[in-house]
Amino acid sequence: MHTVYCFGPFRLDAAVGSLTRGDRPTGLGPRAVGVLQVLLERSNQYVSKSELLDAAWPGVVVEEANLSVQMSAIRRVLAQADTDVRIETLSRRGYRLLGTFPDEVSAPGTGG
């Protein structure tokens, strides 16, 4: 069984590393999807920049600017849909994904 998050018109498949809106890919790359997955796992909670960097770039040293680029891409995709989901920036600390989220669900046909 693998984890799939459904919120608004979006579906994030953690095993595949993709975010779709309806049946269409959103164009987010694997780094952005990884960041969004961590934010979804901890929805409505503060997540530090270092946690997000570790999740999206495991074992690699990267600049915070890389995280900012991914957050901008995620925000652009979220803004295209009529949803209450948004990302709050906690100055110099991290981010929080705000909105209404159902629990994670199993992908159809994977058991569970």
Secondary structure as a PSIPRED ss2 file (coil, helix, strand):
# PSIPRED VFORMAT (PSIPRED V4.0)

   1 M C   1.000  0.000  0.000
   2 H C   1.000  0.000  0.000
   3 T E   0.000  0.000  1.000
   4 V E   0.000  0.000  1.000
   5 Y E   0.000  0.000  1.000
   6 C E   0.000  0.000  1.000
   7 F E   0.000  0.000  1.000
   8 G C   1.000  0.000  0.000
   9 P C   1.000  0.000  0.000
  10 F E   0.000  0.000  1.000
  11 R E   0.000  0.000  1.000
  12 L E   0.000  0.000  1.000
  13 D E   0.000  0.000  1.000
  14 A C   1.000  0.000  0.000
  15 A C   1.000  0.000  0.000
  16 V C   1.000  0.000  0.000
  17 G C   1.000  0.000  0.000
  18 S E   0.000  0.000  1.000
  19 L E   0.000  0.000  1.000
  20 T E   0.000  0.000  1.000
  21 R E   0.000  0.000  1.000
  22 G C   1.000  0.000  0.000
  23 D C   1.000  0.000  0.000
  24 R E   0.000  0.000  1.000
  25 P E   0.000  0.000  1.000
  26 T C   1.000  0.000  0.000
  27 G C   1.000  0.000  0.000
  28 L C   1.000  0.000  0.000
  29 G C   1.000  0.000  0.000
  30 P H   0.000  1.000  0.000
  31 R H   0.000  1.000  0.000
  32 A H   0.000  1.000  0.000
  33 V H   0.000  1.000  0.000
  34 G H   0.000  1.000  0.000
  35 V H   0.000  1.000  0.000
  36 L H   0.000  1.000  0.000
  37 Q H   0.000  1.000  0.000
  38 V H   0.000  1.000  0.000
  39 L H   0.000  1.000  0.000
  40 L H   0.000  1.000  0.000
  41 E H   0.000  1.000  0.000
  42 R C   1.000  0.000  0.000
  43 S C   1.000  0.000  0.000
  44 N C   1.000  0.000  0.000
  45 Q C   1.000  0.000  0.000
  46 Y E   0.000  0.000  1.000
  47 V E   0.000  0.000  1.000
  48 S E   0.000  0.000  1.000
  49 K H   0.000  1.000  0.000
  50 S H   0.000  1.000  0.000
  51 E H   0.000  1.000  0.000
  52 L H   0.000  1.000  0.000
  53 L H   0.000  1.000  0.000
  54 D H   0.000  1.000  0.000
  55 A H   0.000  1.000  0.000
  56 A H   0.000  1.000  0.000
  57 W C   1.000  0.000  0.000
  58 P C   1.000  0.000  0.000
  59 G C   1.000  0.000  0.000
  60 V C   1.000  0.000  0.000
  61 V C   1.000  0.000  0.000
  62 V C   1.000  0.000  0.000
  63 E C   1.000  0.000  0.000
  64 E H   0.000  1.000  0.000
  65 A H   0.000  1.000  0.000
  66 N H   0.000  1.000  0.000
  67 L H   0.000  1.000  0.000
  68 S H   0.000  1.000  0.000
  69 V H   0.000  1.000  0.000
  70 Q H   0.000  1.000  0.000
  71 M H   0.000  1.000  0.000
  72 S H   0.000  1.000  0.000
  73 A H   0.000  1.000  0.000
  74 I H   0.000  1.000  0.000
  75 R H   0.000  1.000  0.000
  76 R H   0.000  1.000  0.000
  77 V H   0.000  1.000  0.000
  78 L H   0.000  1.000  0.000
  79 A H   0.000  1.000  0.000
  80 Q C   1.000  0.000  0.000
  81 A C   1.000  0.000  0.000
  82 D C   1.000  0.000  0.000
  83 T C   1.000  0.000  0.000
  84 D C   1.000  0.000  0.000
  85 V C   1.000  0.000  0.000
  86 R E   0.000  0.000  1.000
  87 I E   0.000  0.000  1.000
  88 E E   0.000  0.000  1.000
  89 T E   0.000  0.000  1.000
  90 L E   0.000  0.000  1.000
  91 S C   1.000  0.000  0.000
  92 R C   1.000  0.000  0.000
  93 R C   1.000  0.000  0.000
  94 G E   0.000  0.000  1.000
  95 Y E   0.000  0.000  1.000
  96 R E   0.000  0.000  1.000
  97 L E   0.000  0.000  1.000
  98 L E   0.000  0.000  1.000
  99 G C   1.000  0.000  0.000
 100 T C   1.000  0.000  0.000
 101 F C   1.000  0.000  0.000
 102 P C   1.000  0.000  0.000
 103 D C   1.000  0.000  0.000
 104 E C   1.000  0.000  0.000
 105 V E   0.000  0.000  1.000
 106 S E   0.000  0.000  1.000
 107 A C   1.000  0.000  0.000
 108 P C   1.000  0.000  0.000
 109 G C   1.000  0.000  0.000
 110 T C   1.000  0.000  0.000
 111 G C   1.000  0.000  0.000
 112 G C   1.000  0.000  0.000
